[in-house]
Amino acid sequence: MSKPPRIAITAGEPAGIGPDLCVMLAHTPLNAHLTVIADADLIKARAQSLNLTIKINSYDRNTSLAHAGDGTLAVLHQAAAKPTIAGELNAQNSQYVLNTLKTAASGCLSGEFDAMVTAPVHKGVINQAGIAFSGHTEFLAALTGTAQVVMMLVGGQGKHTLRVALATTHLPLKDVPQAITHHSLETTIRILHHDLVHKFGIENPRILVAGLNPHAGEDGYLGREEIDVINPVLAQLCLEGMDLTGALPADTLFAKHHLSKADAVLAMYHDQGLPVLKHATFGEGVNVTLGLPIIRTSVDHGTALDLAGTGNIEIGSLLAAIDLATELSKNKINHK
């Protein structure tokens, strides 16, 4: 890629730490052209709260210089409905939050941006506004007309990189077994395999697949999902040439001798796989949505309302998300 990739960054929930992270970003040089999509007045106000100097430039689509980190921030202004107080949620700003996501995604679809990086949103306050919202992953899938996407978190670097994808995302635990069907699991694995090859540049990825039940069902005595659904899907896809291992007991799957030979892990539900990754890489992990026609990465933490405006936060996860978005953008161009 001859020019730095053009990356849109959505500032997330205005009462959370997303705006703080964007202000801090102004003082961090990066090899990408960054555009923050947010209310410019909000960014200025948060900079004052943090006692950080910042110069905001209006977004210019004809500029593609790398982010200098000299205190300047390019902002594509979108007005919030109400002024924001750090740490205090206001449901009236929920549509503003979703509008920033729509702007970033539309820009990626049109080619104006090469990727989008999202700061955390607050699902509860968006639903409080009367808008059904279960998360970035599902929202962006609907927005781009994608039938099924896969949520994956990435942490670590080099040979120590850990990638954990999910067969189901934000579901109550009681709803997980019936959500894991032959069709949904097969589609999830195909998306995961495809994007590991075409976005991450891994030629023949080896994927470890967790079972759903304790001890992967113990030959059916602790549940039959492995026998009836998971293992038949794996057997079918292995015949097509995919390198899949499972269904493995989740309590031993993450042992070093397993992970050292794998490119990714597929967990059956949210809290089966993500606690392990976040324990190993919290503060530096990245959320990636696979299967989309665009590149989207995100921080691996929440809005941290109690820390907004205090300056007592770390920017590591946002920097990691931008670095990964940059890498995936370059892989995409090289693949083409």
N, C-alpha and C positions, 0 to 999 in steps of 0.2 A: 504494500500500500504506500503510494508516494506521499500522500498527505496524512496527517494524524486523523484517526477516525473521529467522526462527529457524534458525540454522545449527549443525549438529553437526560437530565437528572430531575426527577420530580421530588419536591421538598416534603411530600407526605403530610401527615397531620400537622396543622399549623401550631397547635398547642404543645406538640412534642419536640423531640430533639432534632427532627429533620432539618428545620431552618438553621439550627445551631451548626449542624454538620456542614451545611452549604456555606455558611459564613467562614468556618474553619478551612473549607476547601479553597477559598480565595487565596489563602496563604500557603498552598501546597502545589508545587509544580508537578505536572503530569504530561505524559506524551499522548495527549488526546485533546481535541477541541471540545470544551464543555459548555453546555447551555443549561442553566437552571430554569425550570418552569415553575414559577411561584409568583406570589404577590410581592412586588419589589419593595413596597413599604414595609411588609412583614420582615423581609430580609434586612432592611436597614435598621428597623427597630431591634431585631435580635442582635445585630452587630453592636448596637449601643449597649444592650444589656450585658454583652460579653466583653465590653471595653476593647473591641477590636476595630481597627480602621478598615474600611472597605469602600471601594469605588464600583458602582454598578453601571455597566454599559448595557444599553438596549440591544436586544438580539439582532444580529446581522447575519443573514443566511449566506452571504457572500464571503464571510470571513472564516478561515479554517486553520488558524494558527494554533499551535499547541498551547495548553494552559500554562501560563507563565508562573503562577503562584505569587504574583507581586501585589496581592491585595485587590486585584480587579476580578469582577465576576460578571459574566454575560448572563442577563436575565431576560427570559421571554415572559413578560408580565401578564399575569392573569389575576384579576381582582378577586379577593376574598369577599364574601358577603358581609362579614362583620369583622371589626378589629379583634386582634387576638391577644389574649393574656397568656403568657407561658404557663403551662400546667393546667389550664382551665379549658376543658372541652366545650365546644359550642356546636350543636347539631346543625345550626344554620350554615356552617361552613362545609358541610359534607359534600354538597354538590360541587363546590369549588375544588375539593380534593379530587373528585372523580374527573372533573374537567381537565385537570393537569395531566392525568393519566391518558385521557382521550387525545389530548394534544400531542403528547409524546409518542403514543402508539401510531397515530395518524402520520406523524412525521417520519417514523420508521417505515411504515408501509409505503409511503411515497418516495422514499429514498433520501429525504431531507436529512435524516439522522441515520447513522449506521447501527445504533443500539440505544436502548434506554436503561437507566439505572434508577431504581426506586428507593426512596427513603420510606420508613415505616408509616403505615396508616393505622387508624384505630377502628377495627371492625364494628365495635359496639356502638360508637356514636353515629356511624353511618347508618346502621340499622335503626337507631333511635330516630333518625330523620325520616324514617319510613321508606328507606331504600334497601332492598334485599341485596346483601353483600356478604360473601363468605371469604373473600380474600383476593389479593392481586391475581393469583394464578387463574382462578375461575373467571374473574372479571375480564382479563385480557384475552382469555380463550373466547368468550362470548363476543368481545369487541372485534376480534379478528376473524370471527366465523370459523374457529377451529373446533372440530368435534371433540377431540380429546387431547389434553396436554399432560405433561408429567412434571412434577415438582422435584427438583434435585438440589441438595446443598453440597457445596464444595468447600473443603478446608485444607490447609497445609500447602506445601510446595514440593515440586520435584517428585522424587520417589515416595515421599511421605504424604502425597496428596490423597485425601479421602473424599470419595464421591458417594453420596447416599441418595438414591431416588426412592420415590414412594408410589406404591400401587394405589393407595387411596390417600386423600389429603385431609381436609377439615371436616371429618365426620365423627359423630358420637361413636364410641367404641362398639355399642350394641348394633350399629348399622354396618360395621365393616365386613363381617362374613358374607352377607348377601351381596355386597358391592363387588366382591372379588369373583367375577365370572370368567368363564373361558375366554369370551370375547374381550372383556376389558383388560384382563391380564396379558393376553397375547398382544393387544394393541399397545399397551404400556411398554412391554419389552421391545417391541419393534421400534417405537419412538426413541426409547433409551439407546438402543443399539445404533439406530440411524444417526442420532445427534452426537454420540460419542465418536462415530466415524467422521461425519461431515462437518461438525462444529468444533470438536475437540481434536480432530486429526489423529485419532487412535485407529490404526488400520484394522486390527482384529481384536476388539475389546473382549476381555474376560469379565463376566458378570456373575457375582454371587447372589443367589436368591434366597431370602429367608422364608421359612415356613410361617404359617399363621399361628399355630398352636404351640404350647410348651413342648419342647423336645420334637418339634416338627410333627406333632400328632401321635408320636409313639406307636407307629403302625396302626393307627386308627383308634387306639384306646383313648386318646386325648383329643379327638376330633378328626374328621375325614376330609377336610378341605385340601390337604396335601395330596391325598390319594385320588380324590374325585376331580380336582381342578388344577392345582399348581403343578404337580409332577407331569401330568399328561401334556400340559402346555409346554413345559420345558422340553420334554421328549420330542414333541413335534418340531419345535424351533431348532433344536440341536440337529435334527435330520436335515435342516436347511443350511447348516454350517455355522450357526451361532455357537459361541463358546459360553455355555451356561452351566452353573453348578448349583444344585439345590434339589428339593427344598431343604435348607439347612436350619438346625436349631438356632434361633436368634441369640441365645445366651453364649454360644461359642463361635458364631460366625465372625464376630469382630476381633477374634484373636489374631495376633500379629502374623502367625504362620499362614492364615487364610488371606488376610489383607495384602500381604507382601506379593501375592501372586494374582491380584485382582485389579481391575481398572475401575470397577464400580460395584456397589451393593444395591440391591433392590429390596427394600423393606415393605411389609404388607400394610403398615399403617403408621401414622404420624409419630406417635410416641414409642414406636418400636425401634426406629432408626435414628431419629434426630437427637435424642438425648446423648447418644454415644458421640456423634459428630460435634455437638456443641460443647460437650465436656472436653473434647480433644482440641477444639479450635475456636472456642468462643471469643468473640471480639475480632476475629479475622476470617470468619466464615462468610460464604456467599450463597444466596439463593438464586437458582437459575430455573427458568421455565422452559422446558424442552417441548418440542412439537409445534411451537409457534412459527409463523412465517417471518418473525422478527427476532432480534436478540434482546432478551431482557434478563438483567441480573438485579439483585437486591441485597441489602444488608441482612444479616441473620438475627437481628434483635428487634425489639419492639419500640414503642414511642417514648418510653421512659419519661412520663409526664413529670415525675418528681425531680428530674434532673434538667429539664428544659430551662434555659436561661441562666443556669448556674456556672457553666464552663467546666463542670466536673464530668466530662465525657471523653470517650476515645473515638478517634476517627478511623481506626484501623479497618473495620468491616466495610465502610464506604469506599476506602481506597482500594481494598481487595476487590470489591464489586466492580469498580471502574477498571482496574487492571485486567480482570477477567473479561469484561465487556470489550476492552481493547483487543485482547488476545483473540476472542471469538470473532470479532470483526475482521481481523487480519486473516484468520483461517478461512473465513467465508470468501473473502476476495481471492485468496490463493487457490481455493478449491474451484472457484469459477474459472 
